[in-house]
Amino acid sequence: KFLSAPCILMSIVESCWLGTIQPELCCTSPEGRALCFPADQDFTFSACCADYLKSLEPEVQGTITCESSGPTCSWIFRNAQILDTSNMAAVHQFCWAGLNRAGVYAEMMHTPAFDRRLAHLSCFPGMAFLLSMCAIAESSSSCESTGSAPKTSMHSMHSEDPALSFFMVAFKALAMVSHCIDASDWPLTVAEFSANFQLFVEHGHSCGFQWMQPRRGLPYVSGVSGQTLHDEVPSHRGIQNHAEVHMRINWAMGAWDNRMYWEEKMRRKPEQLLNMKHKDPQELCSLMTMTTGPELRVLILGTGPVAAQPHFQCPHGGSISTTSCDAFSRLYRELAKESQFRPPYGFPEYCDVEELWQFFPKNYFHVVFVSNALDHTVHPIRGLKLLLWVLHPDGKLLLRHFRNVHPERWMSLSDGQHQWGFDVDLGPSGEQSFFIWNHLHRWNVTQVLEEDGATTTSAFLKPFVEVEVRKTTSFKHSVRH
């Protein structure tokens, strides 16, 4: 009964951010906003519940009616406000008392029975918070009963993993309120939820897992606008692109499959990882002419768990200094504790390509190299512009990606972290151009970067799309896109 769970979950999230729930996008009408801003805390969410029903399969819709469960939701709200998430005894008590009041139990997860209860309760922000706390409680209970962190199976389904199930259905509830929960009185933000799910994935049910409240992560969301990344949104604080917020939720949901992929590699195929080659040293040495100094600074982004050789001398003089970084650096270190995997030059540093200005100086690297990583981001155009931000004037950005790996509509949880196709096609004047696209978006990147003052050459050299971007001295930074 759990096999269809990822598809059901994705259909809800996708219908929400794609705007197929009509007539409003995920309850953003004045009536729907009562979902997060209820009058007098009476928690009557009929408008959003009706939209929730439309996101379900037709045969399920007819079996569910929307109701108002004010007392239960009010109880969750009051107790969530005072809950100390670092006190595991209190988290346990809150979880089980909340589930009993809501009439929900673990065996209902991913079944029509749960969909019925979620509609009857019509308390989406409350259930997102309650179920995420239950995930922590379940993980802690497993540790207490076994005396150690439970081992996770590469092929285990969510039915065999109650903590993961709680998180997955919490995503379902969160998807309905991502436009307004940050600005409401509920003690949960989209950033906080996503960041803690990432921690949960990385720890692999570690007994020491604690709920954290990050200062960084997804932007604060007070309201949403737009159905695709192409749409302009108001510039004042808190208004975010609606599509981007839900793409980030999709990206976060893909974290578990990402963990399983790298865990498999470290445990069963470590020799493949140890033989990873990021960039030929001789090729880098040939680029020494790009600097007048004795050292060429190179950023290699998206290295996976194996950092590149940090320093080496070139045969004809000069030296190469490489910096390796990856958004999953923390995960690699966690997995290596169990597998005893040891890369020869250590692990990469942590960095987020869309926030690269927070990690490296402007105009710092002479060469930036990215291989099969930029297509895993939420907003690759923003990532490209931040890569150029840290690139020295007259420097080179080199991209190498498989062609059109996953631009189609998402159909499973693992799709969330592979969202874009990279291609080479003809531009409006018949010139060969570099394109980034998926089923909703299409950018002529050659044209976009040319407007900023960069020159781009691209080619499809099977199986890779190879791109070279030269940052001119007249380049003007327009990071917001």
ChimeraX attribute file (.defattr): number of C-alpha atoms within 10 A of each C-alpha:
attribute: neighborCount
match mode: 1-to-1
recipient: residues
	/A:1	9
	/A:2	13
	/A:3	11
	/A:4	11
	/A:5	21
	/A:6	18
	/A:7	14
	/A:8	19
	/A:9	22
	/A:10	22
	/A:11	18
	/A:12	23
	/A:13	23
	/A:14	22
	/A:15	20
	/A:16	28
	/A:17	24
	/A:18	18
	/A:19	17
	/A:20	17
	/A:21	20
	/A:22	14
	/A:23	11
	/A:24	15
	/A:25	23
	/A:26	30
	/A:27	27
	/A:28	21
	/A:29	13
	/A:30	11
	/A:31	14
	/A:32	22
	/A:33	21
	/A:34	21
	/A:35	27
	/A:36	25
	/A:37	19
	/A:38	16
	/A:39	10
	/A:40	6
	/A:41	15
	/A:42	15
	/A:43	23
	/A:44	20
	/A:45	27
	/A:46	20
	/A:47	20
	/A:48	27
	/A:49	27
	/A:50	20
	/A:51	22
	/A:52	27
	/A:53	22
	/A:54	18
	/A:55	23
	/A:56	18
	/A:57	13
	/A:58	10
	/A:59	8
	/A:60	15
	/A:61	17
	/A:62	10
	/A:63	12
	/A:64	17
	/A:65	14
	/A:66	20
	/A:67	17
	/A:68	18
	/A:69	18
	/A:70	17
	/A:71	15
	/A:72	19
	/A:73	24
	/A:74	16
	/A:75	15
	/A:76	25
	/A:77	22
	/A:78	12
	/A:79	13
	/A:80	20
	/A:81	12
	/A:82	9
	/A:83	14
	/A:84	13
	/A:85	18
	/A:86	12
	/A:87	11
	/A:88	17
	/A:89	13
	/A:90	13
	/A:91	21
	/A:92	20
	/A:93	12
	/A:94	21
	/A:95	23
	/A:96	17
	/A:97	15
	/A:98	22
	/A:99	18
	/A:100	12
	/A:101	14
	/A:102	22
	/A:103	14
	/A:104	17
	/A:105	11
	/A:106	15
	/A:107	12
	/A:108	14
	/A:109	21
	/A:110	24
	/A:111	14
	/A:112	17
	/A:113	15
	/A:114	18
	/A:115	22
	/A:116	18
	/A:117	19
	/A:118	24
	/A:119	23
	/A:120	19
	/A:121	25
	/A:122	28
	/A:123	29
	/A:124	27
	/A:125	27
	/A:126	25
	/A:127	25
	/A:128	24
	/A:129	24
	/A:130	26
	/A:131	24
	/A:132	25
	/A:133	26
	/A:134	27
	/A:135	26
	/A:136	27
	/A:137	22
	/A:138	21
	/A:139	24
	/A:140	24
	/A:141	17
	/A:142	18
	/A:143	17
	/A:144	13
	/A:145	10
	/A:146	9
	/A:147	10
	/A:148	13
	/A:149	19
	/A:150	18
	/A:151	9
	/A:152	12
	/A:153	10
	/A:154	12
	/A:155	8
	/A:156	9
	/A:157	14
	/A:158	19
	/A:159	18
	/A:160	13
	/A:161	16
	/A:162	19
	/A:163	25
	/A:164	25
	/A:165	24
	/A:166	23
	/A:167	24
	/A:168	25
	/A:169	23
	/A:170	24
	/A:171	30
	/A:172	23
	/A:173	24
	/A:174	25
	/A:175	28
	/A:176	27
	/A:177	24
	/A:178	27
	/A:179	29
	/A:180	26
	/A:181	25
	/A:182	22
	/A:183	18
	/A:184	17
	/A:185	12
	/A:186	19
	/A:187	17
	/A:188	20
	/A:189	24
	/A:190	25
	/A:191	24
	/A:192	20
	/A:193	26
	/A:194	21
	/A:195	20
	/A:196	20
	/A:197	24
	/A:198	20
	/A:199	20
	/A:200	23
	/A:201	23
	/A:202	22
	/A:203	18
	/A:204	20
	/A:205	24
	/A:206	19
	/A:207	18
	/A:208	10
	/A:209	17
	/A:210	17
	/A:211	20
	/A:212	13
	/A:213	14
	/A:214	13
	/A:215	9
	/A:216	10
	/A:217	14
	/A:218	19
	/A:219	16
	/A:220	19
	/A:221	23
	/A:222	16
	/A:223	20
	/A:224	21
	/A:225	18
	/A:226	19
	/A:227	19
	/A:228	17
	/A:229	19
	/A:230	14
	/A:231	12
	/A:232	13
	/A:233	14
	/A:234	13
	/A:235	8
	/A:236	7
	/A:237	11
	/A:238	16
	/A:239	17
	/A:240	23
	/A:241	22
	/A:242	26
	/A:243	22
	/A:244	20
	/A:245	22
	/A:246	23
	/A:247	23
	/A:248	20
	/A:249	23
	/A:250	27
	/A:251	21
	/A:252	23
	/A:253	26
	/A:254	20
	/A:255	24
	/A:256	18
	/A:257	17
	/A:258	17
	/A:259	19
	/A:260	17
	/A:261	12
	/A:262	20
	/A:263	21
	/A:264	14
	/A:265	15
	/A:266	23
	/A:267	15
	/A:268	11
	/A:269	12
	/A:270	18
	/A:271	12
	/A:272	10
	/A:273	17
	/A:274	17
	/A:275	11
	/A:276	14
	/A:277	13
	/A:278	19
	/A:279	14
	/A:280	8
	/A:281	15
	/A:282	10
	/A:283	9
	/A:284	17
	/A:285	19
	/A:286	11
	/A:287	15
	/A:288	22
	/A:289	10
	/A:290	16
	/A:291	15
	/A:292	9
	/A:293	10
	/A:294	11
	/A:295	19
	/A:296	22
	/A:297	21
	/A:298	22
	/A:299	23
	/A:300	21
	/A:301	27
	/A:302	27
	/A:303	25
	/A:304	22
	/A:305	29
	/A:306	26
	/A:307	27
	/A:308	25
	/A:309	18
	/A:310	13
	/A:311	15
	/A:312	14
	/A:313	13
	/A:314	16
	/A:315	9
	/A:316	9
	/A:317	10
	/A:318	17
	/A:319	19
	/A:320	20
	/A:321	16
	/A:322	21
	/A:323	18
	/A:324	27
	/A:325	25
	/A:326	23
	/A:327	19
	/A:328	22
	/A:329	21
	/A:330	18
	/A:331	22
	/A:332	22
	/A:333	18
	/A:334	15
	/A:335	22
	/A:336	18
	/A:337	10
	/A:338	11
	/A:339	15
	/A:340	12
	/A:341	20
	/A:342	17
	/A:343	17
	/A:344	12
	/A:345	13
	/A:346	15
	/A:347	22
	/A:348	26
	/A:349	18
	/A:350	17
	/A:351	20
	/A:352	19
	/A:353	25
	/A:354	20
	/A:355	14
	/A:356	18
	/A:357	15
	/A:358	11
	/A:359	14
	/A:360	15
	/A:361	13
	/A:362	17
	/A:363	16
	/A:364	17
	/A:365	25
	/A:366	23
	/A:367	26
	/A:368	24
	/A:369	20
	/A:370	20
	/A:371	20
	/A:372	20
	/A:373	21
	/A:374	24
	/A:375	25
	/A:376	18
	/A:377	22
	/A:378	24
	/A:379	19
	/A:380	19
	/A:381	21
	/A:382	18
	/A:383	20
	/A:384	19
	/A:385	22
	/A:386	22
	/A:387	26
	/A:388	30
	/A:389	24
	/A:390	22
	/A:391	26
	/A:392	24
	/A:393	21
	/A:394	19
	/A:395	23
	/A:396	25
	/A:397	24
	/A:398	19
	/A:399	20
	/A:400	21
	/A:401	21
	/A:402	20
	/A:403	21
	/A:404	19
	/A:405	15
	/A:406	21
	/A:407	20
	/A:408	15
	/A:409	12
	/A:410	18
	/A:411	15
	/A:412	18
	/A:413	21
	/A:414	18
	/A:415	20
	/A:416	25
	/A:417	23
	/A:418	21
	/A:419	26
	/A:420	25
	/A:421	21
	/A:422	26
	/A:423	23
	/A:424	22
	/A:425	16
	/A:426	12
	/A:427	15
	/A:428	10
	/A:429	7
	/A:430	8
	/A:431	10
	/A:432	16
	/A:433	21
	/A:434	26
	/A:435	21
	/A:436	20
	/A:437	21
	/A:438	16
	/A:439	13
	/A:440	13
	/A:441	12
	/A:442	14
	/A:443	14
	/A:444	18
	/A:445	20
	/A:446	23
	/A:447	18
	/A:448	16
	/A:449	23
	/A:450	14
	/A:451	13
	/A:452	17
	/A:453	17
	/A:454	22
	/A:455	17
	/A:456	21
	/A:457	15
	/A:458	21
	/A:459	16
	/A:460	18
	/A:461	11
	/A:462	9
	/A:463	10
	/A:464	18
	/A:465	22
	/A:466	22
	/A:467	21
	/A:468	18
	/A:469	22
	/A:470	22
	/A:471	26
	/A:472	16
	/A:473	12
	/A:474	11
	/A:475	19
	/A:476	15
	/A:477	13
	/A:478	13
	/A:479	16
	/A:480	8
	/A:481	12
